[in-house]
Amino acid sequence: MSDVVLELQGVEKTYNRGRPNAVEVLSGADLAVRAGEMVALVAPSGAGKSTLLHIAGLLDVADAGSVRIGGREMVGLSDRRRTAVRRREVGFVYQFHHLLPEFSALENVMLPQLANGTGRANAMTRAGDLLSRVGVGARADHRPAAMSGGEQQRVAFCRALANEPRLLLADEPTGNLDPATSDRVFETLIELARDTGLSAVIATHNMALAARMDRVLRLENGGLVAA
């Protein structure tokens, strides 16, 4: 059995296709991420990093090419089946935490588990364990507004991993934080990913942070090249 968790082949994406203002973002992009591998994705703003991550995570559909997760072809699946795979196999972290403000940190990490059919007691136990692992266990009952930016993003990491996905996709996950906090939070993310053995593709502008990953790829002219 192949140990490739995520594979993109010949992925293309153009916005406003067929119009004078068409913008080609991806042009034959190829990517293979193995089990437990952490890949940094670097590129200038607007180069297509978010588009690539959204296609890899089944939030967007490519115009052409193949997307495989765990060796299974995702292209052509119904919306319902794509949602099921995404909920079970993929975790997302964004630049802004997107935590639900009316719920506590613990509840925010429980919610994706409950949506996936996990019982409340088990969801609460896993949420508490994850929050403790990243150093915010004491803040479990706090709502996001009562937490610092670094704490909020740690909770977002826990939420992304709540359903034990095999793939983590992160889009500038420390972009809203000051440099010192960014460094600490990024280290937490790497440690959490290593501890759980999942694969990760993390987009970042910070080359020092990217250098901590197993590989660094640059998105250039619609394709991926070694940086």
Phi and psi restraints in degrees (value plus and minus 20) as a CYANA .aco file:
   2 SER   PHI     -88.0   -48.0
   2 SER   PSI     124.9   164.9
   3 ASP   PHI    -117.6   -77.6
   3 ASP   PSI      -5.5    34.5
   4 VAL   PHI     -99.6   -59.6
   4 VAL   PSI      98.9   138.9
   5 VAL   PHI    -106.0   -66.0
   5 VAL   PSI     -62.9   -22.9
   6 LEU   PHI    -146.2  -106.2
   6 LEU   PSI     111.3   151.3
   7 GLU   PHI    -158.3  -118.3
   7 GLU   PSI     103.9   143.9
   8 LEU   PHI    -133.4   -93.4
   8 LEU   PSI     113.6   153.6
   9 GLN   PHI    -153.0  -113.0
   9 GLN   PSI     102.5   142.5
  10 GLY   PHI      39.1    79.1
  10 GLY   PSI      15.5    55.5
  11 VAL   PHI     -93.5   -53.5
  11 VAL   PSI     108.8   148.8
  12 GLU   PHI    -144.8  -104.8
  12 GLU   PSI     124.8   164.8
  13 LYS   PHI    -172.6  -132.6
  13 LYS   PSI     104.8   144.8
  14 THR   PHI    -149.5  -109.5
  14 THR   PSI     109.0   149.0
  15 TYR   PHI    -109.8   -69.8
  15 TYR   PSI     123.2   163.2
  16 ASN   PHI      39.6    79.6
  16 ASN   PSI      24.4    64.4
  17 ARG   PHI     -78.4   -38.4
  17 ARG   PSI     119.1   159.1
  18 GLY   PHI      60.2   100.2
  18 GLY   PSI     -15.8    24.2
  19 ARG   PHI    -133.7   -93.7
  19 ARG   PSI     140.0   180.0
  20 PRO   PHI     -80.9   -40.9
  20 PRO   PSI     -46.9    -6.9
  21 ASN   PHI    -118.3   -78.3
  21 ASN   PSI       4.4    44.4
  22 ALA   PHI     -80.1   -40.1
  22 ALA   PSI     120.7   160.7
  23 VAL   PHI    -146.6  -106.6
  23 VAL   PSI      94.2   134.2
  24 GLU   PHI    -102.7   -62.7
  24 GLU   PSI      97.7   137.7
  25 VAL   PHI    -120.0   -80.0
  25 VAL   PSI     -65.6   -25.6
  26 LEU   PHI    -142.2  -102.2
  26 LEU   PSI     116.2   156.2
  27 SER   PHI    -158.2  -118.2
  27 SER   PSI      66.2   106.2
  28 GLY   PHI      54.7    94.7
  28 GLY   PSI      19.4    59.4
  29 ALA   PHI     -93.2   -53.2
  29 ALA   PSI     112.7   152.7
  30 ASP   PHI    -141.7  -101.7
  30 ASP   PSI     120.0   160.0
  31 LEU   PHI    -177.4  -137.4
  31 LEU   PSI     115.9   155.9
  32 ALA   PHI    -153.1  -113.1
  32 ALA   PSI     104.6   144.6
  33 VAL   PHI    -139.2   -99.2
  33 VAL   PSI     103.2   143.2
  34 ARG   PHI    -108.4   -68.4
  34 ARG   PSI     144.6   184.6
  35 ALA   PHI     -77.2   -37.2
  35 ALA   PSI     108.9   148.9
  36 GLY   PHI      58.9    98.9
  36 GLY   PSI     -20.4    19.6
  37 GLU   PHI    -108.0   -68.0
  37 GLU   PSI     121.2   161.2
  38 MET   PHI    -135.8   -95.8
  38 MET   PSI     102.4   142.4
  39 VAL   PHI    -138.1   -98.1
  39 VAL   PSI     108.8   148.8
  40 ALA   PHI    -111.8   -71.8
  40 ALA   PSI     119.2   159.2
  41 LEU   PHI    -138.9   -98.9
  41 LEU   PSI      97.9   137.9
  42 VAL   PHI    -141.6  -101.6
  42 VAL   PSI     126.8   166.8
  43 ALA   PHI    -199.8  -159.8
  43 ALA   PSI     138.3   178.3
  44 PRO   PHI     -85.4   -45.4
  44 PRO   PSI     140.6   180.6
  45 SER   PHI     -78.0   -38.0
  45 SER   PSI     117.9   157.9
  46 GLY   PHI      65.5   105.5
  46 GLY   PSI     -19.2    20.8
  47 ALA   PHI    -100.6   -60.6
  47 ALA   PSI     -35.5     4.5
  48 GLY   PHI      98.0   138.0
  48 GLY   PSI      -8.2    31.8
  49 LYS   PHI     -80.4   -40.4
  49 LYS   PSI     -67.1   -27.1
  50 SER   PHI     -83.9   -43.9
  50 SER   PSI     -59.6   -19.6
  51 THR   PHI     -80.8   -40.8
  51 THR   PSI     -65.4   -25.4
  52 LEU   PHI     -80.6   -40.6
  52 LEU   PSI     -64.7   -24.7
  53 LEU   PHI     -84.9   -44.9
  53 LEU   PSI     -59.9   -19.9
  54 HIS   PHI     -85.7   -45.7
  54 HIS   PSI     -56.5   -16.5
  55 ILE   PHI     -90.4   -50.4
  55 ILE   PSI     -63.1   -23.1
  56 ALA   PHI     -82.5   -42.5
  56 ALA   PSI     -54.2   -14.2
  57 GLY   PHI    -114.9   -74.9
  57 GLY   PSI      -8.9    31.1
  58 LEU   PHI      47.3    87.3
  58 LEU   PSI       3.1    43.1
  59 LEU   PHI    -110.2   -70.2
  59 LEU   PSI     -37.2     2.8
  60 ASP   PHI    -158.3  -118.3
  60 ASP   PSI     144.1   184.1
  61 VAL   PHI    -137.2   -97.2
  61 VAL   PSI     112.2   152.2
  62 ALA   PHI     -93.5   -53.5
  62 ALA   PSI     133.9   173.9
  63 ASP   PHI     -93.3   -53.3
  63 ASP   PSI     -50.4   -10.4
  64 ALA   PHI    -177.5  -137.5
  64 ALA   PSI     140.8   180.8
  65 GLY   PHI      88.2   128.2
  65 GLY   PSI     159.4   199.4
  66 SER   PHI    -138.0   -98.0
  66 SER   PSI     121.5   161.5
  67 VAL   PHI    -149.2  -109.2
  67 VAL   PSI      96.6   136.6
  68 ARG   PHI    -141.0  -101.0
  68 ARG   PSI     115.0   155.0
  69 ILE   PHI    -142.4  -102.4
  69 ILE   PSI     101.9   141.9
  70 GLY   PHI      41.6    81.6
  70 GLY   PSI       9.7    49.7
  71 GLY   PHI      63.0   103.0
  71 GLY   PSI     -22.1    17.9
  72 ARG   PHI    -122.0   -82.0
  72 ARG   PSI     113.3   153.3
  73 GLU   PHI     -90.7   -50.7
  73 GLU   PSI     109.2   149.2
  74 MET   PHI    -117.5   -77.5
  74 MET   PSI     -42.2    -2.2
  75 VAL   PHI     -85.5   -45.5
  75 VAL   PSI     110.3   150.3
  76 GLY   PHI      75.0   115.0
  76 GLY   PSI     -26.1    13.9
  77 LEU   PHI     -89.9   -49.9
  77 LEU   PSI     132.0   172.0
  78 SER   PHI     -87.9   -47.9
  78 SER   PSI     141.5   181.5
  79 ASP   PHI     -78.0   -38.0
  79 ASP   PSI     -59.1   -19.1
  80 ARG   PHI     -83.6   -43.6
  80 ARG   PSI     -64.2   -24.2
  81 ARG   PHI     -91.5   -51.5
  81 ARG   PSI     -55.0   -15.0
  82 ARG   PHI     -83.1   -43.1
  82 ARG   PSI     -62.1   -22.1
  83 THR   PHI     -83.4   -43.4
  83 THR   PSI     -60.7   -20.7
  84 ALA   PHI     -84.5   -44.5
  84 ALA   PSI     -63.3   -23.3
  85 VAL   PHI     -85.3   -45.3
  85 VAL   PSI     -65.0   -25.0
  86 ARG   PHI     -80.7   -40.7
  86 ARG   PSI     -62.8   -22.8
  87 ARG   PHI     -85.8   -45.8
  87 ARG   PSI     -54.8   -14.8
  88 ARG   PHI    -110.1   -70.1
  88 ARG   PSI     -55.9   -15.9
  89 GLU   PHI    -126.6   -86.6
  89 GLU   PSI     -39.2     0.8
  90 VAL   PHI    -145.8  -105.8
  90 VAL   PSI     116.6   156.6
  91 GLY   PHI    -136.5   -96.5
  91 GLY   PSI     120.3   160.3
  92 PHE   PHI    -138.0   -98.0
  92 PHE   PSI     121.6   161.6
  93 VAL   PHI    -152.5  -112.5
  93 VAL   PSI     112.6   152.6
  94 TYR   PHI    -134.1   -94.1
  94 TYR   PSI     153.9   193.9
  95 GLN   PHI     -82.0   -42.0
  95 GLN   PSI     -59.2   -19.2
  96 PHE   PHI    -121.3   -81.3
  96 PHE   PSI     121.7   161.7
  97 HIS   PHI     -86.6   -46.6
  97 HIS   PSI     -50.4   -10.4
  98 HIS   PHI      36.7    76.7
  98 HIS   PSI       9.6    49.6
  99 LEU   PHI     -91.8   -51.8
  99 LEU   PSI     129.6   169.6
 100 LEU   PHI     -97.4   -57.4
 100 LEU   PSI      99.5   139.5
 101 PRO   PHI     -87.1   -47.1
 101 PRO   PSI     -44.4    -4.4
 102 GLU   PHI    -105.2   -65.2
 102 GLU   PSI     -23.3    16.7
 103 PHE   PHI    -134.0   -94.0
 103 PHE   PSI     133.6   173.6
 104 SER   PHI     -93.4   -53.4
 104 SER   PSI     151.0   191.0
 105 ALA   PHI     -77.8   -37.8
 105 ALA   PSI     -66.1   -26.1
 106 LEU   PHI     -79.1   -39.1
 106 LEU   PSI     -65.4   -25.4
 107 GLU   PHI     -86.0   -46.0
 107 GLU   PSI     -57.0   -17.0
 108 ASN   PHI     -81.4   -41.4
 108 ASN   PSI     -55.1   -15.1
 109 VAL   PHI    -101.5   -61.5
 109 VAL   PSI     -45.4    -5.4
 110 MET   PHI     -94.0   -54.0
 110 MET   PSI     -55.0   -15.0
 111 LEU   PHI     -75.8   -35.8
 111 LEU   PSI     -68.7   -28.7
 112 PRO   PHI     -83.7   -43.7
 112 PRO   PSI     -48.5    -8.5
 113 GLN   PHI     -89.9   -49.9
 113 GLN   PSI     -63.7   -23.7
 114 LEU   PHI     -82.3   -42.3
 114 LEU   PSI     -59.2   -19.2
 115 ALA   PHI     -85.4   -45.4
 115 ALA   PSI     -43.2    -3.2
 116 ASN   PHI    -114.3   -74.3
 116 ASN   PSI     -15.5    24.5
 117 GLY   PHI      75.6   115.6
 117 GLY   PSI     -15.0    25.0
 118 THR   PHI     -92.5   -52.5
 118 THR   PSI     120.3   160.3
 119 GLY   PHI     -86.1   -46.1
 119 GLY   PSI     133.4   173.4
 120 ARG   PHI     -79.8   -39.8
 120 ARG   PSI     -63.5   -23.5
 121 ALA   PHI     -83.0   -43.0
 121 ALA   PSI     -65.0   -25.0
 122 ASN   PHI     -86.3   -46.3
 122 ASN   PSI     -59.3   -19.3
 123 ALA   PHI     -83.3   -43.3
 123 ALA   PSI     -60.2   -20.2
 124 MET   PHI     -86.2   -46.2
 124 MET   PSI     -61.0   -21.0
 125 THR   PHI     -84.3   -44.3
 125 THR   PSI     -66.9   -26.9
 126 ARG   PHI     -85.2   -45.2
 126 ARG   PSI     -61.1   -21.1
 127 ALA   PHI     -80.9   -40.9
 127 ALA   PSI     -64.8   -24.8
 128 GLY   PHI     -83.4   -43.4
 128 GLY   PSI     -60.6   -20.6
 129 ASP   PHI     -83.2   -43.2
 129 ASP   PSI     -64.3   -24.3
 130 LEU   PHI     -84.2   -44.2
 130 LEU   PSI     -64.6   -24.6
 131 LEU   PHI     -82.6   -42.6
 131 LEU   PSI     -59.5   -19.5
 132 SER   PHI     -85.9   -45.9
 132 SER   PSI     -58.2   -18.2
 133 ARG   PHI     -82.3   -42.3
 133 ARG   PSI     -53.4   -13.4
 134 VAL   PHI    -118.5   -78.5
 134 VAL   PSI     -10.2    29.8
 135 GLY   PHI      65.4   105.4
 135 GLY   PSI      -2.1    37.9
 136 VAL   PHI    -144.0  -104.0
 136 VAL   PSI       4.4    44.4
 137 GLY   PHI     -79.7   -39.7
 137 GLY   PSI     -53.7   -13.7
 138 ALA   PHI     -91.8   -51.8
 138 ALA   PSI     -31.8     8.2
 139 ARG   PHI    -124.1   -84.1
 139 ARG   PSI      -7.4    32.6
 140 ALA   PHI     -76.6   -36.6
 140 ALA   PSI     -54.3   -14.3
 141 ASP   PHI    -110.9   -70.9
 141 ASP   PSI     -18.6    21.4
 142 HIS   PHI    -106.9   -66.9
 142 HIS   PSI     125.2   165.2
 143 ARG   PHI    -101.7   -61.7
 143 ARG   PSI     139.6   179.6
 144 PRO   PHI     -73.2   -33.2
 144 PRO   PSI     -58.5   -18.5
 145 ALA   PHI     -83.4   -43.4
 145 ALA   PSI     -41.3    -1.3
 146 ALA   PHI    -113.7   -73.7
 146 ALA   PSI     -11.4    28.6
 147 MET   PHI    -136.7   -96.7
 147 MET   PSI     136.3   176.3
 148 SER   PHI     -94.8   -54.8
 148 SER   PSI     147.3   187.3
 149 GLY   PHI     -79.9   -39.9
 149 GLY   PSI     -60.9   -20.9
 150 GLY   PHI     -85.5   -45.5
 150 GLY   PSI     -58.8   -18.8
 151 GLU   PHI     -86.9   -46.9
 151 GLU   PSI     -62.4   -22.4
 152 GLN   PHI     -78.6   -38.6
 152 GLN   PSI     -62.7   -22.7
 153 GLN   PHI     -90.9   -50.9
 153 GLN   PSI     -52.1   -12.1
 154 ARG   PHI     -84.0   -44.0
 154 ARG   PSI     -60.4   -20.4
 155 VAL   PHI     -83.3   -43.3
 155 VAL   PSI     -59.7   -19.7
 156 ALA   PHI     -81.7   -41.7
 156 ALA   PSI     -57.8   -17.8
 157 PHE   PHI     -80.7   -40.7
 157 PHE   PSI     -66.4   -26.4
 158 CYS   PHI     -80.9   -40.9
 158 CYS   PSI     -62.5   -22.5
 159 ARG   PHI     -81.3   -41.3
 159 ARG   PSI     -60.5   -20.5
 160 ALA   PHI     -83.5   -43.5
 160 ALA   PSI     -50.0   -10.0
 161 LEU   PHI    -120.1   -80.1
 161 LEU   PSI     -15.3    24.7
 162 ALA   PHI     -78.5   -38.5
 162 ALA   PSI     -58.9   -18.9
 163 ASN   PHI    -114.2   -74.2
 163 ASN   PSI      -1.8    38.2
 164 GLU   PHI      33.2    73.2
 164 GLU   PSI      35.6    75.6
 165 PRO   PHI     -88.7   -48.7
 165 PRO   PSI     142.7   182.7
 166 ARG   PHI    -113.1   -73.1
 166 ARG   PSI     -32.3     7.7
 167 LEU   PHI    -154.6  -114.6
 167 LEU   PSI     110.5   150.5
 168 LEU   PHI    -132.7   -92.7
 168 LEU   PSI     109.8   149.8
 169 LEU   PHI    -138.5   -98.5
 169 LEU   PSI     105.9   145.9
 170 ALA   PHI    -150.5  -110.5
 170 ALA   PSI     108.7   148.7
 171 ASP   PHI    -131.0   -91.0
 171 ASP   PSI      80.5   120.5
 172 GLU   PHI      28.5    68.5
 172 GLU   PSI      37.0    77.0
 173 PRO   PHI     -87.0   -47.0
 173 PRO   PSI     -36.3     3.7
 174 THR   PHI    -138.0   -98.0
 174 THR   PSI      -2.8    37.2
 175 GLY   PHI     -85.7   -45.7
 175 GLY   PSI     -43.1    -3.1
 176 ASN   PHI    -114.6   -74.6
 176 ASN   PSI     -15.3    24.7
 177 LEU   PHI    -127.1   -87.1
 177 LEU   PSI     135.2   175.2
 178 ASP   PHI     -89.1   -49.1
 178 ASP   PSI     140.4   180.4
 179 PRO   PHI     -74.9   -34.9
 179 PRO   PSI     -64.2   -24.2
 180 ALA   PHI     -85.9   -45.9
 180 ALA   PSI     -65.3   -25.3
 181 THR   PHI     -86.0   -46.0
 181 THR   PSI     -59.8   -19.8
 182 SER   PHI     -77.0   -37.0
 182 SER   PSI     -64.8   -24.8
 183 ASP   PHI     -82.8   -42.8
 183 ASP   PSI     -64.7   -24.7
 184 ARG   PHI     -86.0   -46.0
 184 ARG   PSI     -63.3   -23.3
 185 VAL   PHI     -88.3   -48.3
 185 VAL   PSI     -59.3   -19.3
 186 PHE   PHI     -83.8   -43.8
 186 PHE   PSI     -60.2   -20.2
 187 GLU   PHI     -81.8   -41.8
 187 GLU   PSI     -59.5   -19.5
 188 THR   PHI     -81.5   -41.5
 188 THR   PSI     -62.7   -22.7
 189 LEU   PHI     -82.2   -42.2
 189 LEU   PSI     -65.5   -25.5
 190 ILE   PHI     -83.4   -43.4
 190 ILE   PSI     -64.6   -24.6
 191 GLU   PHI     -82.0   -42.0
 191 GLU   PSI     -61.3   -21.3
 192 LEU   PHI     -84.7   -44.7
 192 LEU   PSI     -61.7   -21.7
 193 ALA   PHI     -85.9   -45.9
 193 ALA   PSI     -63.0   -23.0
 194 ARG   PHI     -83.2   -43.2
 194 ARG   PSI     -63.3   -23.3
 195 ASP   PHI     -82.5   -42.5
 195 ASP   PSI     -56.4   -16.4
 196 THR   PHI    -112.4   -72.4
 196 THR   PSI     -27.9    12.1
 197 GLY   PHI      52.6    92.6
 197 GLY   PSI      -0.8    39.2
 198 LEU   PHI    -109.1   -69.1
 198 LEU   PSI     143.4   183.4
 199 SER   PHI    -106.8   -66.8
 199 SER   PSI     133.8   173.8
 200 ALA   PHI    -167.9  -127.9
 200 ALA   PSI     122.9   162.9
 201 VAL   PHI    -142.7  -102.7
 201 VAL   PSI      97.9   137.9
 202 ILE   PHI    -143.4  -103.4
 202 ILE   PSI      96.3   136.3
 203 ALA   PHI    -104.2   -64.2
 203 ALA   PSI     112.1   152.1
 204 THR   PHI    -174.7  -134.7
 204 THR   PSI     130.0   170.0
 205 HIS   PHI    -107.1   -67.1
 205 HIS   PSI     -34.5     5.5
 206 ASN   PHI    -108.6   -68.6
 206 ASN   PSI      86.1   126.1
 207 MET   PHI     -88.5   -48.5
 207 MET   PSI     -49.2    -9.2
 208 ALA   PHI     -85.7   -45.7
 208 ALA   PSI     -60.0   -20.0
 209 LEU   PHI     -89.9   -49.9
 209 LEU   PSI     -61.5   -21.5
 210 ALA   PHI     -80.6   -40.6
 210 ALA   PSI     -53.4   -13.4
 211 ALA   PHI     -85.4   -45.4
 211 ALA   PSI     -35.6     4.4
 212 ARG   PHI     -99.8   -59.8
 212 ARG   PSI     -28.9    11.1
 213 MET   PHI    -106.0   -66.0
 213 MET   PSI     152.3   192.3
 214 ASP   PHI     -91.4   -51.4
 214 ASP   PSI     -56.8   -16.8
 215 ARG   PHI    -162.5  -122.5
 215 ARG   PSI     133.6   173.6
 216 VAL   PHI    -143.6  -103.6
 216 VAL   PSI     103.6   143.6
 217 LEU   PHI    -136.2   -96.2
 217 LEU   PSI     124.4   164.4
 218 ARG   PHI    -131.8   -91.8
 218 ARG   PSI     113.7   153.7
 219 LEU   PHI    -107.0   -67.0
 219 LEU   PSI      96.6   136.6
 220 GLU   PHI    -163.2  -123.2
 220 GLU   PSI     103.7   143.7
 221 ASN   PHI      33.0    73.0
 221 ASN   PSI      19.1    59.1
 222 GLY   PHI      62.7   102.7
 222 GLY   PSI     -19.4    20.6
 223 GLY   PHI    -150.2  -110.2
 223 GLY   PSI     154.7   194.7
 224 LEU   PHI    -128.6   -88.6
 224 LEU   PSI     111.3   151.3
 225 VAL   PHI    -152.7  -112.7
 225 VAL   PSI     135.9   175.9
 226 ALA   PHI     -85.5   -45.5
 226 ALA   PSI     114.2   154.2
